[in-house]
Amino acid sequence: MKFCRFLGMEGSRFGLVESRDGEDFIVSELGSPQMQVSAAGVPEQIVLPEPSSGKQIDPPFPIKRAKLLTPFPIVSKILCVGRNYTAHIREMNNEIPVEPLIFAKPPSSLLASGGQIVRPKLSQRVDYEGELGFVIGRRCHKMKESESAKDYILGYTVVNDVTARDLQKNDNQWTLCKGFDTFCPFGPTINTEVDPASGLQVQTRVNGQLRQDGNTRDMLYSMDRILQFVSQFMTLLPGDLIATGTPEGIGPLQQGDVVEVFVEGIGTLRNPVVNE
């Protein structure tokens, strides 16, 4: 199932998305996913509505014309994997990490497809980093090697890990350079059925020009390895977002640019760029 969240006449709505002749359409209005919690009030699992239970939209509405919202509204934390593609490591003149390199972005950095990426006055160079992301669907704590990440992942999405590259040089924790408001565009959909292990194309275009063209087959660390590693020191809650790293070809954004990140089977995350 592929779904989005959009602004309807009566507020936030979830929509079932289908591809027809190469274009994505919202074909029905879904009920809201339900968050199951423990007796202590801890989020445990997201339960999605049945695709057939939605109210049909006739005629189907092109997703590119919808006012999109981030595809899931509750994100307690955003974690990112750095240096997960060898070619990107080479272009940055970095060493290959011996284990997943994890950093965080604040939820305040989230931005929906269509929203404006703001280049802050504090930075002279702001870069795009197109990535595959995934959303946690079930509470994950100390995942075992015998378990599969598929048991914990709700679905896959598109992320743009926007980075103030000039500030990164003096930011050992990467909190400043990665954490500005609007620096985590996320969407336009979540797809519960794609499989990164089979190879998903990840592309970034700026003003229509191809800048990044990678494939998830080239990741150093798989979804299983990422979740096993992270969940040993941090409990992942339903709704948490994890970005899996960017392929080679990163570069700067300027005011007036439009950056589009495409992940096969999920869609295109599109955001214009403005100066603060």
C-alpha positions as CSV (number, residue, x, y, z in Angstrom):
1,M,0.0,0.0,0.0
2,K,1.2,3.5,-0.8
3,F,-0.4,6.4,1.1
4,C,0.0,10.1,1.6
5,R,-1.3,12.8,3.9
6,F,-2.9,15.9,2.5
7,L,-4.9,18.9,3.4
8,G,-8.6,18.4,2.5
9,M,-11.7,20.6,3.0
10,E,-12.0,19.4,6.6
11,G,-8.3,19.3,7.5
12,S,-5.7,16.6,7.5
13,R,-6.6,13.5,5.6
14,F,-4.8,10.2,4.5
15,G,-5.1,9.1,1.0
16,L,-4.5,5.8,-0.9
17,V,-2.1,6.5,-3.8
18,E,-1.9,4.5,-7.0
19,S,0.2,5.0,-10.1
20,R,-1.6,5.2,-13.4
21,D,0.2,5.7,-16.7
22,G,3.3,6.8,-14.8
23,E,1.5,9.4,-12.6
24,D,0.5,9.1,-9.0
25,F,-3.2,9.7,-8.0
26,I,-5.0,9.8,-4.7
27,V,-7.8,7.3,-5.4
28,S,-9.5,7.1,-2.0
29,E,-9.6,8.8,1.3
30,L,-8.3,6.5,4.1
31,G,-9.1,6.4,7.8
32,S,-6.3,7.6,10.1
33,P,-3.6,5.0,11.1
34,Q,-4.1,4.0,14.7
35,M,-1.4,4.1,17.4
36,Q,-1.5,1.2,19.8
37,V,-0.1,2.0,23.2
38,S,0.9,-0.1,26.2
39,A,-0.9,0.0,29.5
40,A,1.8,2.5,30.6
41,G,1.0,4.7,27.6
42,V,4.1,3.9,25.6
43,P,3.6,3.8,21.8
44,E,3.9,0.2,20.6
45,Q,2.6,-0.1,17.0
46,I,1.0,1.7,14.2
47,V,-2.0,-0.1,12.6
48,L,-2.9,1.0,9.1
49,P,-6.4,1.0,7.7
50,E,-7.4,-1.6,5.1
51,P,-6.9,-0.1,1.6
52,S,-10.4,-1.3,0.6
53,S,-12.0,0.6,3.5
54,G,-11.4,4.0,2.1
55,K,-13.9,6.4,0.6
56,Q,-13.4,6.5,-3.2
57,I,-12.4,9.7,-4.8
58,D,-14.0,10.0,-8.2
59,P,-12.3,11.1,-10.4
60,P,-8.9,10.3,-8.8
61,F,-7.0,13.4,-7.8
62,P,-3.4,13.9,-9.1
63,I,-1.0,13.9,-6.1
64,K,1.0,16.7,-7.8
65,R,-2.0,19.0,-7.4
66,A,-2.6,18.2,-3.7
67,K,-1.5,20.2,-0.7
68,L,0.7,17.6,0.8
69,L,1.6,17.2,4.4
70,T,4.4,15.1,5.9
71,P,3.0,11.5,5.3
72,F,3.0,10.7,9.1
73,P,2.3,13.3,11.7
74,I,4.0,11.8,14.8
75,V,7.8,11.7,14.6
76,S,9.5,11.6,18.0
77,K,13.0,11.5,16.4
78,I,14.8,11.5,13.1
79,L,18.0,9.5,12.8
80,C,20.3,9.5,9.7
81,V,23.0,7.2,8.5
82,G,26.1,9.0,7.3
83,R,28.6,7.7,4.7
84,N,26.5,4.7,3.6
85,Y,27.6,4.8,-0.1
86,T,31.2,4.2,-1.0
87,A,31.1,6.6,-4.0
88,H,29.8,9.4,-1.7
89,I,32.6,8.6,0.8
90,R,35.2,9.0,-1.9
91,E,33.7,12.3,-3.2
92,M,33.9,13.7,0.4
93,N,37.5,12.4,0.9
94,N,36.3,10.5,4.1
95,E,37.2,7.1,5.5
96,I,34.8,4.2,5.3
97,P,33.1,3.8,8.7
98,V,33.6,0.5,10.6
99,E,30.0,0.6,11.8
100,P,27.0,2.7,10.9
101,L,27.6,6.4,11.5
102,I,24.5,7.8,13.1
103,F,23.4,11.4,13.7
104,A,20.1,13.1,14.4
105,K,17.9,15.8,13.1
106,P,15.2,17.5,15.3
107,P,11.5,17.0,14.4
108,S,11.3,20.7,13.9
109,S,13.4,20.3,10.7
110,L,10.6,18.3,9.0
111,L,9.1,19.7,5.8
112,A,6.4,18.4,3.5
113,S,6.8,18.0,-0.2
114,G,6.0,21.4,-1.8
115,G,7.3,23.3,1.2
116,Q,10.1,25.8,1.0
117,I,13.6,24.9,2.0
118,V,15.0,28.0,3.7
119,R,18.7,28.8,3.3
120,P,19.7,30.3,6.6
121,K,21.7,33.5,6.9
122,L,24.2,31.6,9.0
123,S,25.3,29.5,6.1
124,Q,26.9,30.3,2.7
125,R,26.5,26.8,1.3
126,V,23.4,24.6,1.7
127,D,23.5,21.2,0.0
128,Y,20.9,18.7,-1.1
129,E,21.3,15.0,-0.1
130,G,18.7,12.7,-1.6
131,E,18.0,9.5,0.3
132,L,15.7,6.6,0.9
133,G,14.0,6.8,4.3
134,F,11.9,4.5,6.4
135,V,9.3,4.9,9.1
136,I,9.3,2.7,12.2
137,G,6.0,0.8,12.6
138,R,6.6,-1.2,15.8
139,R,8.6,-0.4,18.9
140,C,12.1,-1.6,18.4
141,H,14.5,-2.3,21.3
142,K,17.6,-4.4,21.1
143,M,16.7,-6.1,17.8
144,K,18.3,-9.5,17.5
145,E,20.3,-10.7,14.6
146,S,17.8,-13.5,14.0
147,E,15.1,-10.9,13.5
148,S,14.2,-9.0,10.3
149,A,13.9,-5.2,9.9
150,K,10.7,-5.9,8.0
151,D,9.0,-6.8,11.2
152,Y,9.6,-3.2,12.5
153,I,9.3,-1.0,9.4
154,L,6.0,0.5,8.6
155,G,7.1,1.6,5.1
156,Y,9.6,3.5,3.0
157,T,9.7,7.1,2.0
158,V,11.9,9.9,0.5
159,V,14.1,12.2,2.5
160,N,16.3,15.2,1.6
161,D,19.0,15.5,4.2
162,V,19.6,19.2,3.6
163,T,23.0,20.2,5.0
164,A,24.8,23.5,5.7
165,R,28.0,22.2,4.3
166,D,30.2,25.1,5.3
167,L,29.1,24.8,9.0
168,Q,29.7,21.1,9.0
169,K,33.4,21.6,9.0
170,N,33.3,23.0,12.5
171,D,30.3,20.9,13.7
172,N,31.6,17.7,15.1
173,Q,28.2,16.5,16.2
174,W,26.5,17.8,13.0
175,T,23.5,19.1,15.0
176,L,23.9,22.7,13.8
177,C,24.6,21.9,10.1
178,K,21.8,19.4,9.8
179,G,19.2,20.7,12.2
180,F,17.8,24.0,10.8
181,D,14.1,24.4,10.3
182,T,13.0,23.0,6.8
183,F,16.3,20.9,6.6
184,C,14.4,17.5,6.5
185,P,11.9,17.4,3.6
186,F,10.0,14.1,3.9
187,G,7.4,12.4,1.6
188,P,5.4,12.6,-0.6
189,T,4.2,9.1,0.3
190,I,5.0,6.0,2.4
191,N,5.1,2.7,0.5
192,T,4.7,-0.4,2.6
193,E,5.7,-2.8,-0.2
194,V,8.9,-1.8,-1.8
195,D,12.1,-3.7,-1.1
196,P,15.4,-1.8,-0.9
197,A,17.4,-5.1,-1.0
198,S,16.2,-5.6,-4.6
199,G,17.6,-2.3,-5.6
200,L,15.7,1.0,-5.7
201,Q,16.9,3.9,-7.8
202,V,17.6,7.1,-5.9
203,Q,17.9,10.3,-8.0
204,T,18.2,14.0,-7.3
205,R,17.5,16.7,-9.8
206,V,18.0,20.5,-9.4
207,N,16.0,22.6,-11.8
208,G,15.4,19.4,-13.9
209,Q,19.1,18.6,-14.2
210,L,20.2,15.2,-12.8
211,R,22.7,15.5,-10.0
212,Q,22.5,12.2,-8.1
213,D,21.8,8.7,-9.6
214,G,22.3,5.9,-7.1
215,N,20.8,2.6,-6.1
216,T,20.1,1.1,-2.7
217,R,21.9,-2.0,-3.7
218,D,25.1,0.0,-3.2
219,M,24.5,0.7,0.5
220,L,27.2,-0.4,2.9
221,Y,24.7,-1.1,5.7
222,S,21.4,-2.8,5.2
223,M,18.1,-2.1,7.0
224,D,18.7,-5.1,9.2
225,R,22.2,-3.8,10.2
226,I,21.0,-0.3,10.8
227,L,18.2,-1.3,13.1
228,Q,20.3,-3.9,14.9
229,F,22.9,-1.2,15.6
230,V,20.6,1.7,16.6
231,S,18.2,-0.3,18.7
232,Q,21.1,-1.5,21.0
233,F,21.4,2.0,22.5
234,M,18.1,3.7,21.6
235,T,14.5,2.5,21.6
236,L,12.8,3.3,18.3
237,L,9.2,4.2,18.6
238,P,6.4,4.0,16.0
239,G,6.6,7.0,13.6
240,D,10.3,7.5,14.0
241,L,12.0,8.4,10.7
242,I,15.4,7.0,9.6
243,A,17.3,8.2,6.5
244,T,19.7,5.7,5.1
245,G,22.4,7.8,3.5
246,T,23.0,9.6,0.2
247,P,24.7,8.5,-3.0
248,E,27.4,10.5,-4.7
249,G,26.7,13.8,-6.4
250,I,25.8,16.2,-3.5
251,G,25.9,19.9,-4.3
252,P,24.7,23.3,-3.4
253,L,21.3,24.9,-3.6
254,Q,20.5,28.5,-4.4
255,Q,17.5,30.7,-4.0
256,G,15.0,30.0,-6.7
257,D,16.2,26.4,-7.2
258,V,13.7,23.5,-7.2
259,V,15.1,20.3,-5.9
260,E,13.5,17.0,-6.6
261,V,14.4,13.7,-5.0
262,F,13.0,10.6,-6.6
263,V,13.0,7.1,-5.1
264,E,11.7,4.2,-7.3
265,G,8.3,3.0,-6.2
266,I,7.7,5.8,-3.8
267,G,7.6,9.1,-5.7
268,T,9.2,12.5,-6.1
269,L,9.8,14.8,-3.1
270,R,9.8,18.3,-4.6
271,N,10.8,21.5,-2.8
272,P,11.6,25.1,-3.9
273,V,14.5,26.9,-2.2
274,V,14.4,30.4,-0.7
275,N,16.8,32.6,1.3
276,E,16.0,33.5,4.9
